[in-house]
Each structure stands twice: as C-alpha cells, then as structure tokens.
Amino acid sequence: MKYLTWAGMVVVTLIMLMGGFAKLAGQEMALASFTKLGLPGWFAMFVAVAEICGAVGIWIRRTSIWAALGIAVVMLGAIHYHVSYPPITAGIPAVVVLLICGLIVSRRGTGVIG
C-alpha cells in the first residue's frame, strides 16, 4: 500500500507543479477559469503558489497531511469550475487528485522526507 500511495503522490506532484507553474507563467489556458469565475488575478497567483507548496509539502512527513488537505481544497474549487462550465469530463483529473489526497490523509501522511 505504501508504494501505491507514493505512486499517487508522484501523480499529484506532477499535476500540481505543472498547473502551478503554468499559472505563474501566465498561460492563458491556466488562467481562463479564474477569469470565467470573476476571480481577481492575484487569486490565481495565490492558487499557483499553493499548488507548488502542496506538491512539495506532501513529501515532507510533518506537512504531508496538511499539504494534502490544502490540495484537496484547491481541487474542490477546480471541480466546482468544471461542473459550472462543461464539459464536466475535463474535471476528471481534479477528482483523481482529490481521491489521492484522501488516500494520503487516511494514511496519516506518507511524507518520506524528515
């Protein structure tokens, strides 16, 4: 089970890093959801930093649970967006990340550093 959780953590890390850096780089596609929802630009940057910090935090034992919970909150926002602006199937990665975060929390954090 440990290795399955670590594999999930790799998936979450890659998705969060790609999404976070895309937002920080100002990629229009990554920022479009914030515009459609009427959210300010600074909030997109806040979410980007949260995604990057979460991607790192899930690997640290002391912060693993909290990072997974933070990522879960971000994914709930992503799911809300995809439900509001179809196609809903575009939200499948957010659901997968949310489920993996649930696994990390249920295993009481699985960080490997520290």
C-alpha positions in Angstrom: 0.0 0.0 0.0 2.9 2.3 0.7 4.2 2.1 -2.8 0.7 2.7 -4.3 0.4 5.8 -2.1 3.8 7.0 -3.3 2.9 6.5 -6.9 -0.2 8.6 -6.2 1.9 11.3 -4.6 4.1 11.4 -7.8 0.9 11.9 -9.9 -0.3 14.7 -7.6 3.1 16.3 -7.5 3.4 16.4 -11.3 -0.1 17.7 -11.8 0.3 20.4 -9.1 3.7 21.5 -10.4 2.5 21.8 -14.0 -0.6 23.7 -13.0 1.2 26.0 -10.6 4.0 26.9 -12.9 1.6 27.4 -15.9 -0.4 29.9 -13.8 2.8 31.7 -12.7 4.0 31.8 -16.3 0.7 33.5 -17.2 -0.5 30.8 -19.6 -4.0 31.9 -20.8 -5.5 28.4 -20.6 -4.4 28.0 -17.0 -5.9 31.4 -16.0 -9.1 31.2 -18.0 -11.1 29.5 -15.2 -10.3 32.4 -12.8 -11.5 34.9 -15.4 -14.7 33.0 -16.1 -15.5 32.8 -12.4 -14.8 36.5 -12.0 -11.9 36.0 -9.6 -9.0 38.5 -9.4 -5.6 37.8 -10.9 -3.9 37.8 -7.6 -6.0 34.9 -6.5 -4.7 32.9 -9.5 -1.2 33.6 -8.3 -2.1 32.6 -4.7 -3.5 29.3 -6.0 -0.4 28.7 -8.1 1.9 29.2 -5.1 -0.4 26.9 -3.0 -0.2 24.2 -5.7 3.6 24.3 -5.8 3.9 24.4 -2.0 1.4 21.5 -1.7 3.4 19.5 -4.3 6.5 19.8 -2.1 4.7 19.5 1.2 3.1 16.1 0.6 6.6 14.7 0.6 7.6 16.0 4.0 6.3 13.9 6.9 5.4 16.9 9.2 3.4 18.6 6.5 2.1 15.8 4.4 -1.4 15.7 5.8 -1.8 19.5 5.8 -0.5 19.7 2.2 -2.9 17.0 1.1 -5.8 18.9 2.7 -4.7 22.1 1.0 -4.5 20.5 -2.4 -7.9 18.9 -1.7 -9.4 22.4 -1.2 -7.9 23.6 -4.4 -9.3 20.5 -6.2 -12.8 21.2 -4.8 -12.5 24.6 -6.5 -11.4 23.0 -9.7 -14.3 20.6 -9.6 -16.7 23.4 -8.9 -15.4 25.2 -12.1 -15.8 22.1 -14.2 -19.3 21.4 -13.0 -20.2 25.1 -13.7 -18.5 25.2 -17.1 -18.9 21.9 -19.1 -17.6 19.6 -20.3 -17.7 18.0 -16.9 -15.3 15.3 -18.1 -12.5 17.9 -18.0 -12.8 17.7 -14.2 -11.8 14.1 -14.0 -8.1 14.8 -13.2 -9.3 17.1 -10.3 -11.4 14.2 -8.9 -8.5 11.8 -9.2 -6.2 14.2 -7.4 -8.9 14.7 -4.7 -9.2 11.0 -4.2 -5.4 10.6 -3.9 -5.3 13.4 -1.3 -7.9 11.5 0.6 -5.7 8.4 0.5 -2.7 10.4 1.8 -4.8 11.8 4.7 -6.2 8.4 5.5 -2.7 7.0 5.7 -1.9 9.8 8.2 0.5 11.4 5.9 3.1 9.5 4.0 5.9 12.0 3.5 9.2 10.4 3.0 11.4 13.4 4.0 12.1 14.3 7.6 
